[in-house]
Amino acid sequence: MRTERLLRVSYSTGDARQALKQLVPSMASGFNVNAVHGICSVNGADAKALADLLAERIALRLESAKARRKQRGAGTNPGQPSNP
């Protein structure tokens, strides 16, 4: 029996990495969106385009999180110049 796990990609860096590794590539062949008013099925070229867009957005968020960690490690705050 397969269990499903909710990935909180917007909040968790680990979940974002997991989504890029497994979930997003599989979305390119088609997926369903469950919304309050019903289910939307996305297939074909639209599924590939949305999977690519999602992969790009997740990758950008991961890069941003990495930059913030690097700044914290260097002892600087975003928006403030570092000390030479």
C-alpha positions in Angstrom: 0.0 0.0 0.0 1.4 3.4 -1.0 1.2 6.2 1.5 1.1 9.8 0.4 2.9 12.6 2.2 2.0 16.3 2.0 5.1 18.2 0.9 5.2 21.8 2.3 7.4 23.1 -0.5 6.7 26.8 0.4 7.9 26.3 4.0 10.4 23.4 4.1 13.7 23.4 2.2 13.8 19.6 2.6 10.3 19.2 1.1 11.3 21.5 -1.8 14.3 19.4 -2.6 12.2 16.2 -2.4 9.6 17.8 -4.7 12.4 18.7 -7.3 13.8 15.2 -7.1 10.7 13.1 -7.5 7.3 14.9 -7.5 7.9 17.7 -10.1 9.4 15.4 -12.8 6.5 13.1 -12.5 4.1 16.0 -12.8 5.3 16.5 -16.4 3.2 13.6 -17.5 0.0 14.9 -15.9 -1.5 15.7 -12.5 -4.7 16.7 -10.8 -5.2 19.9 -8.8 -7.7 19.5 -5.9 -9.4 22.8 -5.1 -12.3 23.8 -3.0 -14.7 23.8 -6.0 -13.5 20.7 -7.6 -10.6 18.8 -9.3 -8.8 20.1 -12.4 -6.9 17.6 -14.5 -3.7 18.9 -16.2 -2.2 16.8 -19.0 0.1 17.0 -22.1 2.0 20.1 -22.9 0.2 22.1 -20.1 1.4 19.6 -17.5 5.0 19.8 -18.8 4.9 23.6 -18.8 3.5 23.9 -15.3 6.0 21.3 -14.0 8.8 23.3 -15.5 7.5 26.5 -14.0 7.1 24.9 -10.6 10.7 23.5 -10.8 12.0 27.0 -11.7 10.2 28.6 -8.8 11.3 26.0 -6.3 14.9 26.2 -7.5 14.8 30.0 -7.1 13.5 29.7 -3.6 16.2 27.2 -2.7 18.9 29.5 -4.0 17.4 32.4 -2.0 17.4 30.2 1.2 21.0 29.2 0.5 22.0 32.9 0.1 20.3 33.8 3.4 22.1 31.0 5.2 25.4 32.1 3.8 24.7 35.7 4.9 23.8 34.5 8.4 27.0 32.5 8.5 29.0 35.5 7.5 27.4 37.6 10.3 25.6 40.0 8.0 21.9 40.9 7.6 20.3 41.1 4.2 20.3 44.7 2.9 23.2 45.7 5.1 26.8 45.9 3.8 29.3 43.4 5.2 32.3 44.5 7.1 35.6 44.2 5.1 
